[in-house]
Amino acid sequence: MTGIIKTILADKKFGFITVEGREKDLFFHKEKVVGVEFESLMVGDTVSFEIDETGPKGPAAINVTKVTA
C-alpha cells in the first residue's frame, strides 16, 4: 500500500500518512520505518507500508519505506 506523508513530528518520533480511500490518516512511529532513516523522511514524500489493524490506538502503518522515483 502507498500513501503520502502528511505530518512529521520529529521531536516526538512519529508522523501521519494520508492514504487515498481511508477516512483517517495513519499513524507511524520511527521504529516502524525500514530501509531509510526516519530523519530523512519529509512531508510530501510517497511511502509504501503495511497496515497493522491491531495497534493499541487503532490502525497504524508498519514497515514504512520511502518510494523512490
N, CA, C and O atoms as a Tripos MOL2 file, in Angstrom:
@<TRIPOS>MOLECULE
protein
  276   275    69     0     0
PROTEIN
NO_CHARGES

@<TRIPOS>ATOM
      1 N           0.8500   -1.1650    0.0000 N.3       1 MET1
      2 CA          0.0000    0.0000    0.0000 C.3       1 MET1
      3 C           0.9000    1.2340    0.0000 C.2       1 MET1
      4 O           2.0050    1.1960    0.5420 O.2       1 MET1
      5 N           0.4350    2.3230   -0.6040 N.am      2 THR2
      6 CA          1.2200    3.5540   -0.6110 C.3       2 THR2
      7 C           0.3880    4.7210   -0.1010 C.2       2 THR2
      8 O          -0.8430    4.6860   -0.1060 O.2       2 THR2
      9 N           1.0940    5.7500    0.3360 N.am      3 GLY3
     10 CA          0.4630    6.9650    0.8110 C.3       3 GLY3
     11 C           1.4710    8.0960    0.8050 C.2       3 GLY3
     12 O           2.6170    7.9190    0.3910 O.2       3 GLY3
     13 N           1.0440    9.2450    1.2620 N.am      4 ILE4
     14 CA          1.8950   10.4370    1.2870 C.3       4 ILE4
     15 C           2.0100   10.9330    2.7180 C.2       4 ILE4
     16 O           1.0170   11.0330    3.4380 O.2       4 ILE4
     17 N           3.2420   11.2420    3.1180 N.am      5 ILE5
     18 CA          3.4500   11.7530    4.4740 C.3       5 ILE5
     19 C           2.7900   13.1220    4.5920 C.2       5 ILE5
     20 O           3.0930   14.0440    3.8350 O.2       5 ILE5
     21 N           1.8850   13.2320    5.5560 N.am      6 LYS6
     22 CA          1.1490   14.4780    5.7880 C.3       6 LYS6
     23 C           1.8130   15.3090    6.8780 C.2       6 LYS6
     24 O           1.9190   16.5310    6.7650 O.2       6 LYS6
     25 N           2.2610   14.6320    7.9370 N.am      7 THR7
     26 CA          2.8300   15.3130    9.0980 C.3       7 THR7
     27 C           3.9790   14.4920    9.6460 C.2       7 THR7
     28 O           3.9160   13.2630    9.6760 O.2       7 THR7
     29 N           5.0380   15.1800   10.0830 N.am      8 ILE8
     30 CA          6.1230   14.5220   10.8140 C.3       8 ILE8
     31 C           6.4090   15.3550   12.0560 C.2       8 ILE8
     32 O           6.6380   16.5620   11.9700 O.2       8 ILE8
     33 N           6.3930   14.7040   13.1970 N.am      9 LEU9
     34 CA          6.7540   15.3510   14.4560 C.3       9 LEU9
     35 C           8.0730   14.7130   14.8930 C.2       9 LEU9
     36 O           8.0960   13.7780   15.6930 O.2       9 LEU9
     37 N           9.1720   15.2440   14.3480 N.am     10 ALA10
     38 CA         10.4930   14.6370   14.5460 C.3      10 ALA10
     39 C          10.8690   14.5500   16.0170 C.2      10 ALA10
     40 O          11.4730   13.5670   16.4450 O.2      10 ALA10
     41 N          10.5180   15.5720   16.7950 N.am     11 ASP11
     42 CA         10.8760   15.5730   18.2170 C.3      11 ASP11
     43 C          10.1420   14.4760   18.9890 C.2      11 ASP11
     44 O          10.6240   14.0120   20.0230 O.2      11 ASP11
     45 N           8.9830   14.0640   18.4900 N.am     12 LYS12
     46 CA          8.2140   13.0050   19.1530 C.3      12 LYS12
     47 C           8.3840   11.6550   18.4570 C.2      12 LYS12
     48 O           7.8630   10.6410   18.9220 O.2      12 LYS12
     49 N           9.1150   11.6490   17.3420 N.am     13 LYS13
     50 CA          9.4740   10.4220   16.6140 C.3      13 LYS13
     51 C           8.2840    9.6980   15.9940 C.2      13 LYS13
     52 O           8.2460    8.4680   15.9750 O.2      13 LYS13
     53 N           7.3070   10.4610   15.4850 N.am     14 PHE14
     54 CA          6.2010    9.8390   14.7600 C.3      14 PHE14
     55 C           5.6340   10.7960   13.7260 C.2      14 PHE14
     56 O           5.9990   11.9700   13.6740 O.2      14 PHE14
     57 N           4.7390   10.2710   12.9100 N.am     15 GLY15
     58 CA          4.1020   11.0880   11.8920 C.3      15 GLY15
     59 C           2.8010   10.4550   11.4440 C.2      15 GLY15
     60 O           2.3360    9.4700   12.0160 O.2      15 GLY15
     61 N           2.2170   11.0510   10.3930 N.am     16 PHE16
     62 CA          0.9570   10.5600    9.8490 C.3      16 PHE16
     63 C           1.0370   10.4940    8.3300 C.2      16 PHE16
     64 O           1.6550   11.3410    7.6850 O.2      16 PHE16
     65 N           0.4000    9.4720    7.7770 N.am     17 ILE17
     66 CA          0.3810    9.2290    6.3390 C.3      17 ILE17
     67 C          -1.0560    9.3480    5.8430 C.2      17 ILE17
     68 O          -1.9700    8.7680    6.4290 O.2      17 ILE17
     69 N          -1.2520   10.1030    4.7600 N.am     18 THR18
     70 CA         -2.5530   10.1970    4.1120 C.3      18 THR18
     71 C          -2.6480    9.0840    3.0810 C.2      18 THR18
     72 O          -1.7460    8.8990    2.2630 O.2      18 THR18
     73 N          -3.7460    8.3490    3.1290 N.am     19 VAL19
     74 CA         -3.9610    7.2270    2.2170 C.3      19 VAL19
     75 C          -5.2740    7.4440    1.4780 C.2      19 VAL19
     76 O          -6.3220    7.6240    2.0990 O.2      19 VAL19
     77 N          -5.2130    7.4260    0.1580 N.am     20 GLU20
     78 CA         -6.4300    7.5870   -0.6360 C.3      20 GLU20
     79 C          -7.4040    6.4600   -0.3130 C.2      20 GLU20
     80 O          -7.0310    5.2880   -0.2840 O.2      20 GLU20
     81 N          -8.6520    6.8330   -0.0710 N.am     21 GLY21
     82 CA         -9.6750    5.8410    0.2260 C.3      21 GLY21
     83 C          -9.8610    5.5590    1.7100 C.2      21 GLY21
     84 O         -10.7870    4.8430    2.0920 O.2      21 GLY21
     85 N          -8.9850    6.1160    2.5540 N.am     22 ARG22
     86 CA         -9.1420    5.9430    4.0100 C.3      22 ARG22
     87 C          -9.5910    7.2640    4.6020 C.2      22 ARG22
     88 O          -9.0660    8.3230    4.2580 O.2      22 ARG22
     89 N         -10.5490    7.1960    5.4770 N.am     23 GLU23
     90 CA        -11.0950    8.4070    6.0880 C.3      23 GLU23
     91 C         -10.0810    9.0920    6.9980 C.2      23 GLU23
     92 O          -9.9690   10.3180    7.0000 O.2      23 GLU23
     93 N          -9.3380    8.2920    7.7760 N.am     24 LYS24
     94 CA         -8.3840    8.8550    8.7350 C.3      24 LYS24
     95 C          -6.9530    8.6070    8.2780 C.2      24 LYS24
     96 O          -6.6530    7.5960    7.6420 O.2      24 LYS24
     97 N          -6.0730    9.5540    8.6170 N.am     25 ASP25
     98 CA         -4.6500    9.3720    8.3450 C.3      25 ASP25
     99 C          -4.1160    8.2510    9.2250 C.2      25 ASP25
    100 O          -4.6570    7.9750   10.2960 O.2      25 ASP25
    101 N          -3.0440    7.6080    8.7590 N.am     26 LEU26
    102 CA         -2.4370    6.5150    9.5140 C.3      26 LEU26
    103 C          -1.2420    7.0080   10.3100 C.2      26 LEU26
    104 O          -0.3800    7.7120    9.7840 O.2      26 LEU26
    105 N          -1.1960    6.6400   11.5590 N.am     27 PHE27
    106 CA         -0.0700    6.9190   12.4420 C.3      27 PHE27
    107 C           1.1000    6.0220   12.0490 C.2      27 PHE27
    108 O           0.8950    4.8700   11.6650 O.2      27 PHE27
    109 N           2.3370    6.5430   12.1440 N.am     28 PHE28
    110 CA          3.5160    5.6820   12.0580 C.3      28 PHE28
    111 C           4.5700    6.1740   13.0330 C.2      28 PHE28
    112 O           4.6860    7.3740   13.2830 O.2      28 PHE28
    113 N           5.3370    5.2410   13.5830 N.am     29 HIS29
    114 CA          6.3830    5.5510   14.5490 C.3      29 HIS29
    115 C           7.7480    5.3280   13.9160 C.2      29 HIS29
    116 O           7.9010    4.5000   13.0180 O.2      29 HIS29
    117 N           8.7250    6.0660   14.3880 N.am     30 LYS30
    118 CA         10.1000    5.9530   13.8960 C.3      30 LYS30
    119 C          10.5770    4.5000   13.8650 C.2      30 LYS30
    120 O          11.2740    4.0970   12.9340 O.2      30 LYS30
    121 N          10.2100    3.7220   14.8670 N.am     31 GLU31
    122 CA         10.6590    2.3300   14.9580 C.3      31 GLU31
    123 C          10.0960    1.4550   13.8430 C.2      31 GLU31
    124 O          10.5950    0.3520   13.6250 O.2      31 GLU31
    125 N           9.0720    1.9180   13.1360 N.am     32 LYS32
    126 CA          8.4400    1.1230   12.0730 C.3      32 LYS32
    127 C           8.9030    1.5350   10.6760 C.2      32 LYS32
    128 O           8.3550    1.0740    9.6750 O.2      32 LYS32
    129 N           9.9230    2.4120   10.6120 N.am     33 VAL33
    130 CA         10.4960    2.8380    9.3330 C.3      33 VAL33
    131 C          11.6470    1.8980    8.9950 C.2      33 VAL33
    132 O          12.5000    1.6350    9.8430 O.2      33 VAL33
    133 N          11.6800    1.3890    7.7610 N.am     34 VAL34
    134 CA         12.7330    0.4660    7.3340 C.3      34 VAL34
    135 C          13.3690    0.9490    6.0290 C.2      34 VAL34
    136 O          12.7040    1.5520    5.1870 O.2      34 VAL34
    137 N          14.6620    0.6740    5.8780 N.am     35 GLY35
    138 CA         15.3510    0.9720    4.6260 C.3      35 GLY35
    139 C          15.8110    2.4010    4.4640 C.2      35 GLY35
    140 O          16.6330    2.6880    3.5940 O.2      35 GLY35
    141 N          15.3010    3.3010    5.2780 N.am     36 VAL36
    142 CA         15.7100    4.7090    5.2580 C.3      36 VAL36
    143 C          15.7250    5.2160    6.6990 C.2      36 VAL36
    144 O          15.1190    4.6180    7.5880 O.2      36 VAL36
    145 N          16.4160    6.3100    6.9110 N.am     37 GLU37
    146 CA         16.4160    6.9390    8.2310 C.3      37 GLU37
    147 C          15.1240    7.7400    8.4010 C.2      37 GLU37
    148 O          14.6950    8.4400    7.4840 O.2      37 GLU37
    149 N          14.5180    7.6340    9.5650 N.am     38 PHE38
    150 CA         13.3050    8.4040    9.8690 C.3      38 PHE38
    151 C          13.5410    9.8870    9.5900 C.2      38 PHE38
    152 O          12.6760   10.5760    9.0480 O.2      38 PHE38
    153 N          14.7240   10.3650    9.9680 N.am     39 GLU39
    154 CA         15.0450   11.7850    9.8240 C.3      39 GLU39
    155 C          15.1060   12.2330    8.3640 C.2      39 GLU39
    156 O          15.0290   13.4310    8.0890 O.2      39 GLU39
    157 N          15.2420   11.2960    7.4250 N.am     40 SER40
    158 CA         15.3150   11.6650    6.0050 C.3      40 SER40
    159 C          13.9280   11.8140    5.3750 C.2      40 SER40
    160 O          13.8070   12.3360    4.2670 O.2      40 SER40
    161 N          12.8910   11.3650    6.0640 N.am     41 LEU41
    162 CA         11.5310   11.4820    5.5340 C.3      41 LEU41
    163 C          11.0300   12.9170    5.6630 C.2      41 LEU41
    164 O          11.3020   13.5990    6.6510 O.2      41 LEU41
    165 N          10.2920   13.3610    4.6420 N.am     42 MET42
    166 CA          9.7810   14.7260    4.6330 C.3      42 MET42
    167 C           8.2990   14.7310    4.2730 C.2      42 MET42
    168 O           7.8070   13.8180    3.6110 O.2      42 MET42
    169 N           7.5990   15.7660    4.7150 N.am     43 VAL43
    170 CA          6.1980   15.9470    4.3400 C.3      43 VAL43
    171 C           6.1220   15.9680    2.8120 C.2      43 VAL43
    172 O           6.9000   16.6600    2.1550 O.2      43 VAL43
    173 N           5.1860   15.2100    2.2580 N.am     44 GLY44
    174 CA          5.0230   15.1370    0.8120 C.3      44 GLY44
    175 C           5.6700   13.9230    0.1790 C.2      44 GLY44
    176 O           5.3820   13.6020   -0.9740 O.2      44 GLY44
    177 N           6.5570   13.2300    0.9230 N.am     45 ASP45
    178 CA          7.1870   12.0160    0.3980 C.3      45 ASP45
    179 C           6.1450   10.9170    0.2240 C.2      45 ASP45
    180 O           5.2370   10.7710    1.0430 O.2      45 ASP45
    181 N           6.2870   10.1510   -0.8470 N.am     46 THR46
    182 CA          5.4630    8.9600   -1.0400 C.3      46 THR46
    183 C           6.1480    7.7990   -0.3430 C.2      46 THR46
    184 O           7.3520    7.5940   -0.5000 O.2      46 THR46
    185 N           5.3860    7.0480    0.4210 N.am     47 VAL47
    186 CA          5.9260    5.9070    1.1580 C.3      47 VAL47
    187 C           5.0730    4.6700    0.9020 C.2      47 VAL47
    188 O           3.8830    4.7660    0.6010 O.2      47 VAL47
    189 N           5.7060    3.5100    1.0290 N.am     48 SER48
    190 CA          4.9530    2.2580    0.9950 C.3      48 SER48
    191 C           4.9670    1.6880    2.4040 C.2      48 SER48
    192 O           5.8690    1.9770    3.1900 O.2      48 SER48
    193 N           3.9730    0.8820    2.7160 N.am     49 PHE49
    194 CA          3.8270    0.3840    4.0830 C.3      49 PHE49
    195 C           2.7860   -0.7200    4.1190 C.2      49 PHE49
    196 O           2.0890   -0.9780    3.1380 O.2      49 PHE49
    197 N           2.6990   -1.3600    5.2680 N.am     50 GLU50
    198 CA          1.6310   -2.3080    5.5680 C.3      50 GLU50
    199 C           0.8200   -1.6970    6.7030 C.2      50 GLU50
    200 O           1.2900   -0.7890    7.3890 O.2      50 GLU50
    201 N          -0.3850   -2.1890    6.8990 N.am     51 ILE51
    202 CA         -1.2270   -1.6720    7.9800 C.3      51 ILE51
    203 C          -1.3730   -2.7220    9.0660 C.2      51 ILE51
    204 O          -1.7380   -3.8680    8.8040 O.2      51 ILE51
    205 N          -1.0780   -2.3050   10.2980 N.am     52 ASP52
    206 CA         -1.3150   -3.1430   11.4770 C.3      52 ASP52
    207 C          -2.6530   -2.6980   12.0610 C.2      52 ASP52
    208 O          -2.7490   -1.6300   12.6650 O.2      52 ASP52
    209 N          -3.6650   -3.5090   11.8800 N.am     53 GLU53
    210 CA         -5.0160   -3.1610   12.3500 C.3      53 GLU53
    211 C          -5.1810   -3.3810   13.8510 C.2      53 GLU53
    212 O          -6.2150   -3.0220   14.4150 O.2      53 GLU53
    213 N          -4.1790   -3.9640   14.5060 N.am     54 THR54
    214 CA         -4.3100   -4.3310   15.9180 C.3      54 THR54
    215 C          -3.5930   -3.3750   16.8620 C.2      54 THR54
    216 O          -3.4060   -3.7010   18.0340 O.2      54 THR54
    217 N          -3.1860   -2.1980   16.3800 N.am     55 GLY55
    218 CA         -2.4830   -1.2500   17.2340 C.3      55 GLY55
    219 C          -3.3220   -0.8220   18.4250 C.2      55 GLY55
    220 O          -4.5510   -0.8400   18.3500 O.2      55 GLY55
    221 N          -2.6770   -0.4360   19.5310 N.am     56 PRO56
    222 CA         -3.4030   -0.0590   20.7430 C.3      56 PRO56
    223 C          -4.3070    1.1630   20.5650 C.2      56 PRO56
    224 O          -5.2870    1.3280   21.2930 O.2      56 PRO56
    225 N          -3.9730    2.0180   19.5920 N.am     57 LYS57
    226 CA         -4.7860    3.2130   19.3510 C.3      57 LYS57
    227 C          -5.4280    3.1730   17.9710 C.2      57 LYS57
    228 O          -5.7660    4.2110   17.4030 O.2      57 LYS57
    229 N          -5.5940    1.9640   17.4370 N.am     58 GLY58
    230 CA         -6.1930    1.8220   16.1180 C.3      58 GLY58
    231 C          -5.1550    1.4730   15.0670 C.2      58 GLY58
    232 O          -3.9950    1.2200   15.3930 O.2      58 GLY58
    233 N          -5.5710    1.4600   13.8030 N.am     59 PRO59
    234 CA         -4.6620    1.0780   12.7240 C.3      59 PRO59
    235 C          -3.4230    1.9750   12.6730 C.2      59 PRO59
    236 O          -3.4980    3.1780   12.9220 O.2      59 PRO59
    237 N          -2.2830    1.3610   12.3450 N.am     60 ALA60
    238 CA         -1.0260    2.0930   12.2350 C.3      60 ALA60
    239 C          -0.2190    1.5260   11.0730 C.2      60 ALA60
    240 O          -0.3590    0.3540   10.7230 O.2      60 ALA60
    241 N           0.6220    2.3620   10.4820 N.am     61 ALA61
    242 CA          1.4870    1.9220    9.3900 C.3      61 ALA61
    243 C           2.7420    1.2730    9.9650 C.2      61 ALA61
    244 O           3.3330    1.7760   10.9210 O.2      61 ALA61
    245 N           3.1410    0.1450    9.3670 N.am     62 ILE62
    246 CA          4.3770   -0.5390    9.7470 C.3      62 ILE62
    247 C           5.1700   -0.8250    8.4730 C.2      62 ILE62
    248 O           4.6380   -0.7540    7.3650 O.2      62 ILE62
    249 N           6.4500   -1.1510    8.6500 N.am     63 ASN63
    250 CA          7.3310   -1.4120    7.5010 C.3      63 ASN63
    251 C           7.2720   -0.2560    6.5040 C.2      63 ASN63
    252 O           7.1500   -0.4620    5.2970 O.2      63 ASN63
    253 N           7.3630    0.9620    7.0350 N.am     64 VAL64
    254 CA          7.2750    2.1760    6.2250 C.3      64 VAL64
    255 C           8.6080    2.4090    5.5220 C.2      64 VAL64
    256 O           9.6570    2.4260    6.1660 O.2      64 VAL64
    257 N           8.5710    2.5860    4.2170 N.am     65 THR65
    258 CA          9.7820    2.8910    3.4610 C.3      65 THR65
    259 C           9.4690    3.9000    2.3650 C.2      65 THR65
    260 O           8.3580    3.9320    1.8350 O.2      65 THR65
    261 N          10.4540    4.7210    2.0330 N.am     66 LYS66
    262 CA         10.2730    5.7650    1.0270 C.3      66 LYS66
    263 C          10.2480    5.1490   -0.3670 C.2      66 LYS66
    264 O          11.0510    4.2720   -0.6850 O.2      66 LYS66
    265 N           9.3220    5.6160   -1.1910 N.am     67 VAL67
    266 CA          9.2370    5.1840   -2.5820 C.3      67 VAL67
    267 C          10.0820    6.1460   -3.4020 C.2      67 VAL67
    268 O           9.8580    7.3570   -3.3840 O.2      67 VAL67
    269 N          11.0600    5.5940   -4.1250 N.am     68 THR68
    270 CA         11.9170    6.4430   -4.9520 C.3      68 THR68
    271 C          11.4440    6.4070   -6.3930 C.2      68 THR68
    272 O          10.9640    5.3860   -6.8860 O.2      68 THR68
    273 N          11.5880    7.5390   -7.0520 N.am     69 ALA69
    274 CA         11.1100    7.6520   -8.4440 C.3      69 ALA69
    275 C          12.0080    6.9120   -9.3990 C.2      69 ALA69
    276 O          11.7540    6.9040  -10.6040 O.2      69 ALA69
@<TRIPOS>BOND
     1     1     2 1
     2     2     3 1
     3     3     4 2
     4     3     5 am
     5     5     6 1
     6     6     7 1
     7     7     8 2
     8     7     9 am
     9     9    10 1
    10    10    11 1
    11    11    12 2
    12    11    13 am
    13    13    14 1
    14    14    15 1
    15    15    16 2
    16    15    17 am
    17    17    18 1
    18    18    19 1
    19    19    20 2
    20    19    21 am
    21    21    22 1
    22    22    23 1
    23    23    24 2
    24    23    25 am
    25    25    26 1
    26    26    27 1
    27    27    28 2
    28    27    29 am
    29    29    30 1
    30    30    31 1
    31    31    32 2
    32    31    33 am
    33    33    34 1
    34    34    35 1
    35    35    36 2
    36    35    37 am
    37    37    38 1
    38    38    39 1
    39    39    40 2
    40    39    41 am
    41    41    42 1
    42    42    43 1
    43    43    44 2
    44    43    45 am
    45    45    46 1
    46    46    47 1
    47    47    48 2
    48    47    49 am
    49    49    50 1
    50    50    51 1
    51    51    52 2
    52    51    53 am
    53    53    54 1
    54    54    55 1
    55    55    56 2
    56    55    57 am
    57    57    58 1
    58    58    59 1
    59    59    60 2
    60    59    61 am
    61    61    62 1
    62    62    63 1
    63    63    64 2
    64    63    65 am
    65    65    66 1
    66    66    67 1
    67    67    68 2
    68    67    69 am
    69    69    70 1
    70    70    71 1
    71    71    72 2
    72    71    73 am
    73    73    74 1
    74    74    75 1
    75    75    76 2
    76    75    77 am
    77    77    78 1
    78    78    79 1
    79    79    80 2
    80    79    81 am
    81    81    82 1
    82    82    83 1
    83    83    84 2
    84    83    85 am
    85    85    86 1
    86    86    87 1
    87    87    88 2
    88    87    89 am
    89    89    90 1
    90    90    91 1
    91    91    92 2
    92    91    93 am
    93    93    94 1
    94    94    95 1
    95    95    96 2
    96    95    97 am
    97    97    98 1
    98    98    99 1
    99    99   100 2
   100    99   101 am
   101   101   102 1
   102   102   103 1
   103   103   104 2
   104   103   105 am
   105   105   106 1
   106   106   107 1
   107   107   108 2
   108   107   109 am
   109   109   110 1
   110   110   111 1
   111   111   112 2
   112   111   113 am
   113   113   114 1
   114   114   115 1
   115   115   116 2
   116   115   117 am
   117   117   118 1
   118   118   119 1
   119   119   120 2
   120   119   121 am
   121   121   122 1
   122   122   123 1
   123   123   124 2
   124   123   125 am
   125   125   126 1
   126   126   127 1
   127   127   128 2
   128   127   129 am
   129   129   130 1
   130   130   131 1
   131   131   132 2
   132   131   133 am
   133   133   134 1
   134   134   135 1
   135   135   136 2
   136   135   137 am
   137   137   138 1
   138   138   139 1
   139   139   140 2
   140   139   141 am
   141   141   142 1
   142   142   143 1
   143   143   144 2
   144   143   145 am
   145   145   146 1
   146   146   147 1
   147   147   148 2
   148   147   149 am
   149   149   150 1
   150   150   151 1
   151   151   152 2
   152   151   153 am
   153   153   154 1
   154   154   155 1
   155   155   156 2
   156   155   157 am
   157   157   158 1
   158   158   159 1
   159   159   160 2
   160   159   161 am
   161   161   162 1
   162   162   163 1
   163   163   164 2
   164   163   165 am
   165   165   166 1
   166   166   167 1
   167   167   168 2
   168   167   169 am
   169   169   170 1
   170   170   171 1
   171   171   172 2
   172   171   173 am
   173   173   174 1
   174   174   175 1
   175   175   176 2
   176   175   177 am
   177   177   178 1
   178   178   179 1
   179   179   180 2
   180   179   181 am
   181   181   182 1
   182   182   183 1
   183   183   184 2
   184   183   185 am
   185   185   186 1
   186   186   187 1
   187   187   188 2
   188   187   189 am
   189   189   190 1
   190   190   191 1
   191   191   192 2
   192   191   193 am
   193   193   194 1
   194   194   195 1
   195   195   196 2
   196   195   197 am
   197   197   198 1
   198   198   199 1
   199   199   200 2
   200   199   201 am
   201   201   202 1
   202   202   203 1
   203   203   204 2
   204   203   205 am
   205   205   206 1
   206   206   207 1
   207   207   208 2
   208   207   209 am
   209   209   210 1
   210   210   211 1
   211   211   212 2
   212   211   213 am
   213   213   214 1
   214   214   215 1
   215   215   216 2
   216   215   217 am
   217   217   218 1
   218   218   219 1
   219   219   220 2
   220   219   221 am
   221   221   222 1
   222   222   223 1
   223   223   224 2
   224   223   225 am
   225   225   226 1
   226   226   227 1
   227   227   228 2
   228   227   229 am
   229   229   230 1
   230   230   231 1
   231   231   232 2
   232   231   233 am
   233   233   234 1
   234   234   235 1
   235   235   236 2
   236   235   237 am
   237   237   238 1
   238   238   239 1
   239   239   240 2
   240   239   241 am
   241   241   242 1
   242   242   243 1
   243   243   244 2
   244   243   245 am
   245   245   246 1
   246   246   247 1
   247   247   248 2
   248   247   249 am
   249   249   250 1
   250   250   251 1
   251   251   252 2
   252   251   253 am
   253   253   254 1
   254   254   255 1
   255   255   256 2
   256   255   257 am
   257   257   258 1
   258   258   259 1
   259   259   260 2
   260   259   261 am
   261   261   262 1
   262   262   263 1
   263   263   264 2
   264   263   265 am
   265   265   266 1
   266   266   267 1
   267   267   268 2
   268   267   269 am
   269   269   270 1
   270   270   271 1
   271   271   272 2
   272   271   273 am
   273   273   274 1
   274   274   275 1
   275   275   276 2
@<TRIPOS>SUBSTRUCTURE
     1 MET1         2 RESIDUE 1 A MET
     2 THR2         6 RESIDUE 1 A THR
     3 GLY3        10 RESIDUE 1 A GLY
     4 ILE4        14 RESIDUE 1 A ILE
     5 ILE5        18 RESIDUE 1 A ILE
     6 LYS6        22 RESIDUE 1 A LYS
     7 THR7        26 RESIDUE 1 A THR
     8 ILE8        30 RESIDUE 1 A ILE
     9 LEU9        34 RESIDUE 1 A LEU
    10 ALA10       38 RESIDUE 1 A ALA
    11 ASP11       42 RESIDUE 1 A ASP
    12 LYS12       46 RESIDUE 1 A LYS
    13 LYS13       50 RESIDUE 1 A LYS
    14 PHE14       54 RESIDUE 1 A PHE
    15 GLY15       58 RESIDUE 1 A GLY
    16 PHE16       62 RESIDUE 1 A PHE
    17 ILE17       66 RESIDUE 1 A ILE
    18 THR18       70 RESIDUE 1 A THR
    19 VAL19       74 RESIDUE 1 A VAL
    20 GLU20       78 RESIDUE 1 A GLU
    21 GLY21       82 RESIDUE 1 A GLY
    22 ARG22       86 RESIDUE 1 A ARG
    23 GLU23       90 RESIDUE 1 A GLU
    24 LYS24       94 RESIDUE 1 A LYS
    25 ASP25       98 RESIDUE 1 A ASP
    26 LEU26      102 RESIDUE 1 A LEU
    27 PHE27      106 RESIDUE 1 A PHE
    28 PHE28      110 RESIDUE 1 A PHE
    29 HIS29      114 RESIDUE 1 A HIS
    30 LYS30      118 RESIDUE 1 A LYS
    31 GLU31      122 RESIDUE 1 A GLU
    32 LYS32      126 RESIDUE 1 A LYS
    33 VAL33      130 RESIDUE 1 A VAL
    34 VAL34      134 RESIDUE 1 A VAL
    35 GLY35      138 RESIDUE 1 A GLY
    36 VAL36      142 RESIDUE 1 A VAL
    37 GLU37      146 RESIDUE 1 A GLU
    38 PHE38      150 RESIDUE 1 A PHE
    39 GLU39      154 RESIDUE 1 A GLU
    40 SER40      158 RESIDUE 1 A SER
    41 LEU41      162 RESIDUE 1 A LEU
    42 MET42      166 RESIDUE 1 A MET
    43 VAL43      170 RESIDUE 1 A VAL
    44 GLY44      174 RESIDUE 1 A GLY
    45 ASP45      178 RESIDUE 1 A ASP
    46 THR46      182 RESIDUE 1 A THR
    47 VAL47      186 RESIDUE 1 A VAL
    48 SER48      190 RESIDUE 1 A SER
    49 PHE49      194 RESIDUE 1 A PHE
    50 GLU50      198 RESIDUE 1 A GLU
    51 ILE51      202 RESIDUE 1 A ILE
    52 ASP52      206 RESIDUE 1 A ASP
    53 GLU53      210 RESIDUE 1 A GLU
    54 THR54      214 RESIDUE 1 A THR
    55 GLY55      218 RESIDUE 1 A GLY
    56 PRO56      222 RESIDUE 1 A PRO
    57 LYS57      226 RESIDUE 1 A LYS
    58 GLY58      230 RESIDUE 1 A GLY
    59 PRO59      234 RESIDUE 1 A PRO
    60 ALA60      238 RESIDUE 1 A ALA
    61 ALA61      242 RESIDUE 1 A ALA
    62 ILE62      246 RESIDUE 1 A ILE
    63 ASN63      250 RESIDUE 1 A ASN
    64 VAL64      254 RESIDUE 1 A VAL
    65 THR65      258 RESIDUE 1 A THR
    66 LYS66      262 RESIDUE 1 A LYS
    67 VAL67      266 RESIDUE 1 A VAL
    68 THR68      270 RESIDUE 1 A THR
    69 ALA69      274 RESIDUE 1 A ALA
